[in-house]
């Protein structure tokens, strides 16, 4: 191989390497553009997620307040129900005592009437 042929071969190789390098630079630039676009999209998505999470947190606070209020009302109703149950039990006992006294009165009146009826 003559020096000129070697020179042409090296020159062709260098041209091929230069073209390949230019293509690589172009591809890297394209990847960089896509990467930047992806970062922007992720940033926008992140902002959206932050907003949504904030709204969820606010809604959770409202729900917690309502749940606490509901719990307080249930506790109040439970206390009132217990008081009412106690009152009903007292009334039931008084009713039983009244019925016992009424039966005793009926028995007494019945004895008096029979004793008076027997005298006639």
N, CA, C and O atoms as CSV, one atom per row, in Angstrom:
chain,resi,resn,atom,element,x,y,z
A,1,UNK,N,N,0.851,-1.155,0.000
A,1,UNK,CA,C,0.000,0.000,0.000
A,1,UNK,C,C,0.907,1.231,0.000
A,1,UNK,O,O,1.876,1.346,0.751
A,2,UNK,N,N,0.534,2.114,-0.869
A,2,UNK,CA,C,1.345,3.315,-1.020
A,2,UNK,C,C,0.959,4.300,0.069
A,2,UNK,O,O,-0.124,4.218,0.650
A,3,UNK,N,N,1.857,5.226,0.333
A,3,UNK,CA,C,1.529,6.215,1.357
A,3,UNK,C,C,0.282,7.003,0.993
A,3,UNK,O,O,-0.491,7.378,1.875
A,4,UNK,N,N,0.083,7.250,-0.250
A,4,UNK,CA,C,-1.112,8.000,-0.649
A,4,UNK,C,C,-2.373,7.182,-0.389
A,4,UNK,O,O,-3.386,7.731,0.044
A,5,UNK,N,N,-2.323,5.874,-0.648
A,5,UNK,CA,C,-3.475,5.001,-0.384
A,5,UNK,C,C,-3.734,4.938,1.115
A,5,UNK,O,O,-4.877,4.947,1.572
A,6,UNK,N,N,-2.645,4.873,1.863
A,6,UNK,CA,C,-2.799,4.868,3.327
A,6,UNK,C,C,-3.427,6.170,3.786
A,6,UNK,O,O,-4.325,6.173,4.628
A,7,UNK,N,N,-2.958,7.265,3.236
A,7,UNK,CA,C,-3.511,8.572,3.598
A,7,UNK,C,C,-4.991,8.635,3.280
A,7,UNK,O,O,-5.774,9.122,4.096
A,8,UNK,N,N,-5.401,8.143,2.089
A,8,UNK,CA,C,-6.811,8.161,1.696
A,8,UNK,C,C,-7.617,7.275,2.641
A,8,UNK,O,O,-8.716,7.638,3.058
A,9,UNK,N,N,-7.066,6.119,2.971
A,9,UNK,CA,C,-7.778,5.199,3.866
A,9,UNK,C,C,-7.961,5.826,5.250
A,9,UNK,O,O,-9.041,5.746,5.834
A,10,UNK,N,N,-6.902,6.448,5.770
A,10,UNK,CA,C,-6.992,7.117,7.077
A,10,UNK,C,C,-7.969,8.279,7.007
A,10,UNK,O,O,-8.763,8.495,7.922
A,11,UNK,N,N,-7.899,9.029,5.903
A,11,UNK,CA,C,-8.809,10.166,5.736
A,11,UNK,C,C,-10.259,9.681,5.692
A,11,UNK,O,O,-11.133,10.282,6.317
A,12,UNK,N,N,-10.516,8.606,4.962
A,12,UNK,CA,C,-11.889,8.037,4.911
A,12,UNK,C,C,-12.329,7.572,6.300
A,12,UNK,O,O,-13.474,7.773,6.705
A,13,UNK,N,N,-11.398,6.949,7.016
A,13,UNK,CA,C,-11.730,6.487,8.366
A,13,UNK,C,C,-12.049,7.669,9.273
A,13,UNK,O,O,-13.018,7.637,10.032
A,14,UNK,N,N,-11.230,8.709,9.190
A,14,UNK,CA,C,-11.484,9.902,10.006
A,14,UNK,C,C,-12.794,10.569,9.625
A,14,UNK,O,O,-13.513,11.057,10.496
A,15,UNK,N,N,-13.115,10.597,8.331
A,15,UNK,CA,C,-14.403,11.156,7.900
A,15,UNK,C,C,-15.561,10.331,8.466
A,15,UNK,O,O,-16.566,10.884,8.913
A,16,UNK,N,N,-15.411,9.013,8.443
A,16,UNK,CA,C,-16.445,8.132,9.000
A,16,UNK,C,C,-16.597,8.379,10.495
A,16,UNK,O,O,-17.713,8.469,11.007
A,17,UNK,N,N,-15.472,8.487,11.187
A,17,UNK,CA,C,-15.511,8.756,12.627
A,17,UNK,C,C,-16.148,10.118,12.890
A,17,UNK,O,O,-16.950,10.260,13.813
A,18,UNK,N,N,-15.802,11.103,12.095
A,18,UNK,CA,C,-16.361,12.449,12.265
A,18,UNK,C,C,-17.863,12.436,12.024
A,18,UNK,O,O,-18.618,13.065,12.765
A,19,UNK,N,N,-18.305,11.712,10.974
A,19,UNK,CA,C,-19.749,11.613,10.705
A,19,UNK,C,C,-20.458,10.901,11.862
A,19,UNK,O,O,-21.532,11.302,12.309
A,20,UNK,N,N,-19.818,9.841,12.319
A,20,UNK,CA,C,-20.408,9.091,13.443
A,20,UNK,C,C,-20.484,9.973,14.682
A,20,UNK,O,O,-21.490,9.967,15.392
A,21,UNK,N,N,-19.436,10.721,14.939
A,21,UNK,CA,C,-19.420,11.617,16.083
A,21,UNK,C,C,-20.484,12.704,15.931
A,21,UNK,O,O,-21.151,13.054,16.905
A,22,UNK,N,N,-20.649,13.235,14.732
A,22,UNK,CA,C,-21.678,14.253,14.486
A,22,UNK,C,C,-23.067,13.671,14.745
A,22,UNK,O,O,-23.931,14.326,15.327
A,23,UNK,N,N,-23.265,12.421,14.300
A,23,UNK,CA,C,-24.561,11.773,14.551
A,23,UNK,C,C,-24.771,11.583,16.057
A,23,UNK,O,O,-25.875,11.774,16.567
A,24,UNK,N,N,-23.715,11.209,16.752
A,24,UNK,CA,C,-23.821,11.013,18.203
A,24,UNK,C,C,-24.147,12.331,18.903
A,24,UNK,O,O,-24.972,12.368,19.815
A,25,UNK,N,N,-23.500,13.405,18.475
A,25,UNK,CA,C,-23.773,14.722,19.059
A,25,UNK,C,C,-25.229,15.095,18.818
A,25,UNK,O,O,-25.904,15.609,19.710
A,26,UNK,N,N,-25.705,14.831,17.604
A,26,UNK,CA,C,-27.097,15.134,17.262
A,26,UNK,C,C,-28.048,14.304,18.126
A,26,UNK,O,O,-29.040,14.823,18.637
A,27,UNK,N,N,-27.747,13.028,18.285
A,27,UNK,CA,C,-28.592,12.165,19.102
A,27,UNK,C,C,-28.561,12.594,20.565
A,27,UNK,O,O,-29.586,12.573,21.247
A,28,UNK,N,N,-27.400,12.978,21.035
A,28,UNK,CA,C,-27.288,13.462,22.415
A,28,UNK,C,C,-28.115,14.728,22.595
A,28,UNK,O,O,-28.787,14.899,23.611
A,29,UNK,N,N,-28.062,15.608,21.612
A,29,UNK,CA,C,-28.850,16.845,21.676
A,29,UNK,C,C,-30.337,16.516,21.697
A,29,UNK,O,O,-31.094,17.111,22.464
A,30,UNK,N,N,-30.764,15.563,20.852
A,30,UNK,CA,C,-32.169,15.154,20.833
A,30,UNK,C,C,-32.566,14.554,22.182
A,30,UNK,O,O,-33.638,14.855,22.707
A,31,UNK,N,N,-31.710,13.714,22.735
A,31,UNK,CA,C,-31.989,13.126,24.042
A,31,UNK,C,C,-32.066,14.214,25.117
A,31,UNK,O,O,-32.897,14.155,26.023
A,32,UNK,N,N,-31.197,15.188,24.997
A,32,UNK,CA,C,-31.213,16.290,25.959
A,32,UNK,C,C,-32.542,17.055,25.884
A,32,UNK,O,O,-33.133,17.397,26.908
A,33,UNK,N,N,-32.996,17.316,24.658
A,33,UNK,CA,C,-34.279,18.020,24.477
A,33,UNK,C,C,-35.408,17.192,25.075
A,33,UNK,O,O,-36.259,17.721,25.790
A,34,UNK,N,N,-35.417,15.880,24.781
A,34,UNK,CA,C,-36.465,15.006,25.334
A,34,UNK,C,C,-36.378,14.942,26.854
A,34,UNK,O,O,-37.396,14.914,27.546
A,35,UNK,N,N,-35.155,14.920,27.360
A,35,UNK,CA,C,-34.949,14.882,28.805
A,35,UNK,C,C,-35.496,16.153,29.455
A,35,UNK,O,O,-36.188,16.090,30.471
A,36,UNK,N,N,-35.185,17.288,28.871
A,36,UNK,CA,C,-35.686,18.561,29.410
A,36,UNK,C,C,-37.221,18.591,29.378
A,36,UNK,O,O,-37.864,19.025,30.334
A,37,UNK,N,N,-37.794,18.121,28.260
A,37,UNK,CA,C,-39.251,18.088,28.142
A,37,UNK,C,C,-39.846,17.162,29.213
A,37,UNK,O,O,-40.856,17.494,29.834
A,38,UNK,N,N,-39.223,16.019,29.421
A,38,UNK,CA,C,-39.697,15.083,30.443
A,38,UNK,C,C,-39.609,15.712,31.830
A,38,UNK,O,O,-40.508,15.539,32.654
A,39,UNK,N,N,-38.530,16.439,32.084
A,39,UNK,CA,C,-38.387,17.122,33.379
A,39,UNK,C,C,-39.485,18.158,33.564
A,39,UNK,O,O,-40.061,18.268,34.646
A,40,UNK,N,N,-39.781,18.922,32.508
A,40,UNK,CA,C,-40.854,19.918,32.592
A,40,UNK,C,C,-42.202,19.240,32.865
A,40,UNK,O,O,-42.981,19.699,33.700
A,41,UNK,N,N,-42.463,18.134,32.145
A,41,UNK,CA,C,-43.717,17.412,32.356
A,41,UNK,C,C,-43.805,16.876,33.785
A,41,UNK,O,O,-44.851,16.974,34.428
A,42,UNK,N,N,-42.710,16.315,34.273
A,42,UNK,CA,C,-42.699,15.802,35.643
A,42,UNK,C,C,-42.880,16.925,36.655
A,42,UNK,O,O,-43.548,16.748,37.674
A,43,UNK,N,N,-42.289,18.074,36.374
A,43,UNK,CA,C,-42.448,19.226,37.264
A,43,UNK,C,C,-43.913,19.657,37.317
A,43,UNK,O,O,-44.445,19.932,38.392
A,44,UNK,N,N,-44.561,19.715,36.155
A,44,UNK,CA,C,-45.976,20.080,36.108
A,44,UNK,C,C,-46.822,19.039,36.831
A,44,UNK,O,O,-47.740,19.381,37.576
A,45,UNK,N,N,-46.504,17.766,36.604
A,45,UNK,CA,C,-47.244,16.706,37.287
A,45,UNK,C,C,-47.048,16.811,38.793
A,45,UNK,O,O,-47.990,16.625,39.563
A,46,UNK,N,N,-45.824,17.108,39.207
A,46,UNK,CA,C,-45.528,17.257,40.634
A,46,UNK,C,C,-46.352,18.396,41.235
A,46,UNK,O,O,-46.909,18.263,42.324
A,47,UNK,N,N,-46.422,19.514,40.515
A,47,UNK,CA,C,-47.226,20.642,40.993
A,47,UNK,C,C,-48.686,20.218,41.149
A,47,UNK,O,O,-49.335,20.558,42.138
A,48,UNK,N,N,-49.197,19.475,40.168
A,48,UNK,CA,C,-50.576,18.986,40.236
A,48,UNK,C,C,-50.789,18.062,41.415
A,48,UNK,O,O,-51.800,18.149,42.112
A,49,UNK,N,N,-49.829,17.174,41.634
A,49,UNK,CA,C,-49.939,16.245,42.763
A,49,UNK,C,C,-49.922,17.011,44.080
A,49,UNK,O,O,-50.684,16.690,44.993
A,50,UNK,N,N,-49.064,18.015,44.185
A,50,UNK,CA,C,-48.996,18.823,45.408
A,50,UNK,C,C,-50.333,19.510,45.662
A,50,UNK,O,O,-50.802,19.556,46.799
A,51,UNK,N,N,-50.945,20.041,44.613
A,51,UNK,CA,C,-52.245,20.704,44.756
A,51,UNK,C,C,-53.295,19.694,45.208
A,51,UNK,O,O,-54.075,19.966,46.121
A,52,UNK,N,N,-53.312,18.533,44.568
A,52,UNK,CA,C,-54.299,17.507,44.914
A,52,UNK,C,C,-54.104,17.028,46.352
A,52,UNK,O,O,-55.072,16.870,47.096
A,53,UNK,N,N,-52.855,16.798,46.735
A,53,UNK,CA,C,-52.577,16.352,48.104
A,53,UNK,C,C,-53.018,17.426,49.098
A,53,UNK,O,O,-53.553,17.109,50.161
A,54,UNK,N,N,-52.797,18.681,48.759
A,54,UNK,CA,C,-53.249,19.771,49.625
A,54,UNK,C,C,-54.754,19.759,49.791
A,54,UNK,O,O,-55.268,19.932,50.897
A,55,UNK,N,N,-55.462,19.553,48.688
A,55,UNK,CA,C,-56.925,19.496,48.750
A,55,UNK,C,C,-57.391,18.297,49.562
A,55,UNK,O,O,-58.346,18.385,50.334
A,56,UNK,N,N,-56.705,17.182,49.378
A,56,UNK,CA,C,-57.061,15.984,50.158
A,56,UNK,C,C,-56.825,16.238,51.645
A,56,UNK,O,O,-57.628,15.828,52.483
A,57,UNK,N,N,-55.738,16.904,51.968
A,57,UNK,CA,C,-55.448,17.219,53.375
A,57,UNK,C,C,-56.525,18.129,53.959
A,57,UNK,O,O,-56.963,17.930,55.092
A,58,UNK,N,N,-56.948,19.123,53.186
A,58,UNK,CA,C,-58.015,20.016,53.650
A,58,UNK,C,C,-59.315,19.239,53.845
A,58,UNK,O,O,-60.010,19.411,54.846
A,59,UNK,N,N,-59.628,18.388,52.884
A,59,UNK,CA,C,-60.848,17.579,52.993
A,59,UNK,C,C,-60.764,16.650,54.192
A,59,UNK,O,O,-61.768,16.419,54.866
A,60,UNK,N,N,-59.586,16.118,54.467
A,60,UNK,CA,C,-59.411,15.238,55.610
A,60,UNK,C,C,-59.635,15.995,56.913
A,60,UNK,O,O,-60.216,15.457,57.855
A,61,UNK,N,N,-59.175,17.240,56.967
A,61,UNK,CA,C,-59.393,18.052,58.167
A,61,UNK,C,C,-60.879,18.284,58.385
A,61,UNK,O,O,-61.369,18.185,59.510
A,62,UNK,N,N,-61.598,18.594,57.309
A,62,UNK,CA,C,-63.043,18.795,57.410
A,62,UNK,C,C,-63.709,17.506,57.870
A,62,UNK,O,O,-64.586,17.526,58.734
A,63,UNK,N,N,-63.291,16.390,57.291
A,63,UNK,CA,C,-63.848,15.092,57.674
A,63,UNK,C,C,-63.558,14.797,59.141
A,63,UNK,O,O,-64.430,14.314,59.863
A,64,UNK,N,N,-62.346,15.083,59.579
A,64,UNK,CA,C,-61.990,14.865,60.986
A,64,UNK,C,C,-62.866,15.698,61.912
A,64,UNK,O,O,-63.333,15.205,62.939
A,65,UNK,N,N,-63.091,16.965,61.551
A,65,UNK,CA,C,-63.950,17.821,62.375
A,65,UNK,C,C,-65.368,17.263,62.445
A,65,UNK,O,O,-65.974,17.204,63.515
A,66,UNK,N,N,-65.887,16.855,61.287
A,66,UNK,CA,C,-67.236,16.295,61.259
A,66,UNK,C,C,-67.304,15.000,62.065
A,66,UNK,O,O,-68.278,14.756,62.777
A,67,UNK,N,N,-66.280,14.186,61.952
A,67,UNK,CA,C,-66.252,12.926,62.687
A,67,UNK,C,C,-66.182,13.187,64.187
A,67,UNK,O,O,-66.839,12.500,64.969
A,68,UNK,N,N,-65.394,14.171,64.588
A,68,UNK,CA,C,-65.315,14.518,66.008
A,68,UNK,C,C,-66.659,15.021,66.517
A,68,UNK,O,O,-67.095,14.652,67.607
A,69,UNK,N,N,-67.315,15.865,65.723
A,69,UNK,CA,C,-68.639,16.365,66.099
A,69,UNK,C,C,-69.623,15.215,66.204
A,69,UNK,O,O,-70.404,15.138,67.153
A,70,UNK,N,N,-69.583,14.322,65.225
A,70,UNK,CA,C,-70.470,13.157,65.224
A,70,UNK,C,C,-70.224,12.301,66.462
A,70,UNK,O,O,-71.169,11.852,67.110
A,71,UNK,N,N,-68.956,12.078,66.786
A,71,UNK,CA,C,-68.602,11.278,67.957
A,71,UNK,C,C,-69.126,11.929,69.229
A,71,UNK,O,O,-69.658,11.245,70.104
A,72,UNK,N,N,-68.979,13.239,69.337
A,72,UNK,CA,C,-69.489,13.953,70.514
A,72,UNK,C,C,-71.005,13.802,70.625
A,72,UNK,O,O,-71.537,13.581,71.713
A,73,UNK,N,N,-71.695,13.924,69.491
A,73,UNK,CA,C,-73.147,13.795,69.508
A,73,UNK,C,C,-73.570,12.372,69.884
A,73,UNK,O,O,-74.532,12.181,70.628
A,74,UNK,N,N,-72.854,11.386,69.370
A,74,UNK,CA,C,-73.166,9.995,69.720
A,74,UNK,C,C,-72.938,9.782,71.216
A,74,UNK,O,O,-73.738,9.120,71.878
A,75,UNK,N,N,-71.857,10.336,71.746
A,75,UNK,CA,C,-71.589,10.213,73.181
A,75,UNK,C,C,-72.685,10.886,74.009
A,75,UNK,O,O,-73.120,10.352,75.030
A,76,UNK,N,N,-73.121,12.059,73.560
A,76,UNK,CA,C,-74.205,12.767,74.252
A,76,UNK,C,C,-75.490,11.949,74.201
A,76,UNK,O,O,-76.185,11.805,75.207
A,77,UNK,N,N,-75.801,11.413,73.014
A,77,UNK,CA,C,-76.999,10.585,72.881
A,77,UNK,C,C,-76.906,9.329,73.746
A,77,UNK,O,O,-77.902,8.900,74.328
A,78,UNK,N,N,-75.735,8.750,73.831
A,78,UNK,CA,C,-75.543,7.571,74.673
A,78,UNK,C,C,-75.789,7.906,76.132
A,78,UNK,O,O,-76.441,7.145,76.848
A,79,UNK,N,N,-75.269,9.046,76.574
A,79,UNK,CA,C,-75.504,9.483,77.957
A,79,UNK,C,C,-76.994,9.707,78.205
A,79,UNK,O,O,-77.531,9.290,79.231
A,80,UNK,N,N,-77.657,10.370,77.252
A,80,UNK,CA,C,-79.088,10.625,77.408
A,80,UNK,C,C,-79.870,9.313,77.407
A,80,UNK,O,O,-80.840,9.160,78.150
A,81,UNK,N,N,-79.443,8.375,76.573
A,81,UNK,CA,C,-80.118,7.078,76.519
A,81,UNK,C,C,-79.940,6.342,77.841
A,81,UNK,O,O,-80.875,5.709,78.332
A,82,UNK,N,N,-78.757,6.423,78.413
A,82,UNK,CA,C,-78.523,5.792,79.717
A,82,UNK,C,C,-79.391,6.424,80.796
A,82,UNK,O,O,-79.967,5.726,81.631
A,83,UNK,N,N,-79.480,7.754,80.772
A,83,UNK,CA,C,-80.338,8.452,81.731
A,83,UNK,C,C,-81.790,8.047,81.534
A,83,UNK,O,O,-82.503,7.783,82.503
A,84,UNK,N,N,-82.224,7.999,80.292
A,84,UNK,CA,C,-83.603,7.597,79.989
A,84,UNK,C,C,-83.867,6.173,80.453
A,84,UNK,O,O,-84.936,5.888,80.992
A,85,UNK,N,N,-82.914,5.282,80.255
A,85,UNK,CA,C,-83.062,3.893,80.698
A,85,UNK,C,C,-83.211,3.829,82.207
A,85,UNK,O,O,-84.048,3.096,82.732
A,86,UNK,N,N,-82.382,4.613,82.904
A,86,UNK,CA,C,-82.501,4.666,84.366
A,86,UNK,C,C,-83.873,5.185,84.787
A,86,UNK,O,O,-84.489,4.646,85.706
A,87,UNK,N,N,-84.349,6.232,84.114
A,87,UNK,CA,C,-85.660,6.814,84.425
A,87,UNK,C,C,-86.764,5.793,84.170
A,87,UNK,O,O,-87.676,5.647,84.983
A,88,UNK,N,N,-86.683,5.091,83.048
A,88,UNK,CA,C,-87.688,4.067,82.729
A,88,UNK,C,C,-87.666,2.963,83.786
A,88,UNK,O,O,-88.719,2.468,84.187
A,89,UNK,N,N,-86.484,2.580,84.232
A,89,UNK,CA,C,-86.386,1.561,85.277
A,89,UNK,C,C,-87.017,2.037,86.584
A,89,UNK,O,O,-87.702,1.270,87.261
A,90,UNK,N,N,-86.784,3.307,86.937
A,90,UNK,CA,C,-87.395,3.874,88.150
A,90,UNK,C,C,-88.911,3.898,88.005
A,90,UNK,O,O,-89.634,3.520,88.927
A,91,UNK,N,N,-89.396,4.349,86.834
A,91,UNK,CA,C,-90.847,4.404,86.599
A,91,UNK,C,C,-91.445,2.996,86.641
A,91,UNK,O,O,-92.529,2.793,87.188
A,92,UNK,N,N,-90.736,2.031,86.063
A,92,UNK,CA,C,-91.220,0.649,86.070
A,92,UNK,C,C,-91.321,0.130,87.510
A,92,UNK,O,O,-92.286,-0.547,87.862
A,93,UNK,N,N,-90.339,0.445,88.321
A,93,UNK,CA,C,-90.378,0.016,89.730
A,93,UNK,C,C,-91.548,0.703,90.453
A,93,UNK,O,O,-92.271,0.068,91.220
A,94,UNK,N,N,-91.721,2.000,90.198
A,94,UNK,CA,C,-92.848,2.713,90.813
A,94,UNK,C,C,-94.177,2.129,90.335
A,94,UNK,O,O,-95.122,2.008,91.114
A,95,UNK,N,N,-94.244,1.772,89.073
A,95,UNK,CA,C,-95.447,1.154,88.505
A,95,UNK,C,C,-95.741,-0.173,89.220
A,95,UNK,O,O,-96.888,-0.474,89.550
A,96,UNK,N,N,-94.674,-0.962,89.452
A,96,UNK,CA,C,-94.861,-2.238,90.145
A,96,UNK,C,C,-95.363,-2.018,91.572
A,96,UNK,O,O,-96.254,-2.728,92.039
A,97,UNK,N,N,-94.778,-1.018,92.268
A,97,UNK,CA,C,-95.219,-0.705,93.631
A,97,UNK,C,C,-96.674,-0.250,93.617
A,97,UNK,O,O,-97.472,-0.663,94.457
A,98,UNK,N,N,-97.011,0.614,92.642
A,98,UNK,CA,C,-98.391,1.107,92.527
A,98,UNK,C,C,-99.358,-0.049,92.271
A,98,UNK,O,O,-100.433,-0.115,92.866
A,99,UNK,N,N,-98.959,-0.961,91.376
A,99,UNK,CA,C,-99.816,-2.118,91.085
A,99,UNK,C,C,-99.996,-2.979,92.326
A,99,UNK,O,O,-101.095,-3.463,92.598
A,100,UNK,N,N,-98.902,-3.173,93.089
A,100,UNK,CA,C,-99.012,-3.951,94.330
A,100,UNK,C,C,-99.974,-3.281,95.304
A,100,UNK,O,O,-100.812,-3.945,95.914
A,101,UNK,N,N,-99.851,-1.966,95.448
A,101,UNK,CA,C,-100.757,-1.228,96.345
A,101,UNK,C,C,-102.188,-1.279,95.844
A,101,UNK,O,O,-103.125,-1.415,96.631
A,102,UNK,N,N,-102.360,-1.168,94.504
A,102,UNK,CA,C,-103.703,-1.222,93.920
A,102,UNK,C,C,-104.329,-2.591,94.173
A,102,UNK,O,O,-105.502,-2.678,94.535
A,103,UNK,N,N,-103.558,-3.655,93.986
A,103,UNK,CA,C,-104.077,-5.006,94.253
A,103,UNK,C,C,-104.443,-5.161,95.736
A,103,UNK,O,O,-105.463,-5.760,96.076
A,104,UNK,N,N,-103.580,-4.603,96.620
A,104,UNK,CA,C,-103.878,-4.663,98.047
A,104,UNK,C,C,-105.165,-3.900,98.347
A,104,UNK,O,O,-105.986,-4.356,99.142
A,105,UNK,N,N,-105.349,-2.708,97.697
A,105,UNK,CA,C,-106.566,-1.913,97.894
A,105,UNK,C,C,-107.786,-2.669,97.380
A,105,UNK,O,O,-108.833,-2.694,98.027
A,106,UNK,N,N,-107.638,-3.285,96.206
A,106,UNK,CA,C,-108.749,-4.051,95.629
A,106,UNK,C,C,-109.123,-5.202,96.562
A,106,UNK,O,O,-110.303,-5.455,96.806
A,107,UNK,N,N,-108.109,-5.897,97.081
A,107,UNK,CA,C,-108.372,-6.997,98.012
A,107,UNK,C,C,-109.070,-6.484,99.264
A,107,UNK,O,O,-110.002,-7.116,99.762
A,108,UNK,N,N,-108.618,-5.325,99.781
A,108,UNK,CA,C,-109.242,-4.743,100.986
A,108,UNK,C,C,-110.688,-4.357,100.710
A,108,UNK,O,O,-111.580,-4.677,101.495
A,109,UNK,N,N,-110.923,-3.660,99.580
A,109,UNK,CA,C,-112.289,-3.244,99.228
A,109,UNK,C,C,-113.146,-4.487,99.011
A,109,UNK,O,O,-114.297,-4.536,99.447
A,110,UNK,N,N,-112.595,-5.474,98.348
A,110,UNK,CA,C,-113.347,-6.709,98.092
A,110,UNK,C,C,-113.722,-7.391,99.410
A,110,UNK,O,O,-114.845,-7.876,99.547
A,111,UNK,N,N,-112.814,-7.437,100.372
A,111,UNK,CA,C,-113.119,-8.040,101.678
A,111,UNK,C,C,-114.190,-7.254,102.404
A,111,UNK,O,O,-115.090,-7.823,103.022
A,112,UNK,N,N,-114.076,-5.893,102.319
A,112,UNK,CA,C,-115.076,-5.040,103.010
A,112,UNK,C,C,-116.441,-5.270,102.414
A,112,UNK,O,O,-117.419,-5.436,103.142
A,113,UNK,N,N,-116.520,-5.283,101.077
A,113,UNK,CA,C,-117.818,-5.479,100.398
A,113,UNK,C,C,-118.372,-6.846,100.742
A,113,UNK,O,O,-119.572,-6.958,100.991
A,114,UNK,N,N,-117.577,-7.869,100.769
A,114,UNK,CA,C,-118.059,-9.214,101.079
A,114,UNK,C,C,-118.496,-9.293,102.546
A,114,UNK,O,O,-119.478,-9.949,102.893
A,115,UNK,N,N,-117.727,-8.601,103.392
A,115,UNK,CA,C,-118.115,-8.658,104.801
A,115,UNK,C,C,-119.397,-7.895,105.045
A,115,UNK,O,O,-120.188,-8.291,105.900
A,116,UNK,N,N,-119.629,-6.814,104.322
A,116,UNK,CA,C,-120.869,-6.058,104.457
A,116,UNK,C,C,-122.013,-6.801,103.799
A,116,UNK,O,O,-123.140,-6.758,104.291
A,117,UNK,N,N,-121.752,-7.466,102.724
A,117,UNK,CA,C,-122.769,-8.216,102.038
A,117,UNK,C,C,-123.211,-9.423,102.869
A,117,UNK,O,O,-124.369,-9.839,102.827
A,118,UNK,N,N,-122.265,-9.967,103.618
A,118,UNK,CA,C,-122.588,-11.108,104.447
A,118,UNK,C,C,-123.404,-10.707,105.648
A,118,UNK,O,O,-124.118,-11.551,106.190
A,119,UNK,N,N,-123.340,-9.445,106.107
A,119,UNK,CA,C,-124.091,-8.941,107.261
A,119,UNK,C,C,-125.522,-8.691,106.866
A,119,UNK,O,O,-126.359,-8.654,107.768
A,120,UNK,N,N,-125.872,-8.526,105.691
A,120,UNK,CA,C,-127.207,-8.136,105.297
A,120,UNK,C,C,-128.076,-9.292,105.207
A,120,UNK,O,O,-129.256,-9.154,104.883
